[in-house]
């Protein structure tokens, strides 16, 4: 049995991911900040654990991640407060990467977004800029971390059903970027079982190819 740590465990993607992984017989520790969410997380089959990544040190995070085989970062400040966005989506994410390395947890999955990176093109006076800037920095740090990383870049998130069909690395997004959170969870679960996807940035949206077949095109 693999032990997987999910950071940001009460998010809509994370709850679905922990349900999938638990059903597969994986051991899941789901880290959350709010004790009111313990029951929601436990209902997925995961083991909930209280951890405020915004205030936790690298050493504290390393202790939490010990004895796991992989980390999935699915946390986020949720926008609205630029300072907190940088504190969580950049600084805490980077500390978690250092912590994973310190705890000898080599596999790391980052949930990012389609179009993330230094060339995101979001103007500084746009309210989305702090998030885009923070994610660009975190993703770039992960690429140089020495971990066995995979960065997932889903398109615009929706609550639609996950049909397991995606388009990977779409060059033309003129037809939309809608991506169900359920499909994001399915992709995250799939790449955890595919060491071949380490060192890859995988952008995707809801599409036409079964996930397994779509992922084969990136390795």
Buried (B, 14 or more C-beta within 10 A) or exposed (E): EBBBBBBBBBBBBBBBBBBBBBEBEBBBBBBBBEEEBBEBBEEBBBBBBEBEBBEBEBEBBBBBBEEBBBBBBBBBBEEEEBEBBBBBBBBBBBBBBBBBBBBEBBBBBBBBBBBBBEEBEBEEEEEEBBBBBBBBBBBBBBBEBEBBBBBBBBBEBBEEEBBBBBBBBBEEBEEEBBBBBBBBBBBBBBBBBBEEBBEBBBBBBBBEBEBEEBBBEBB
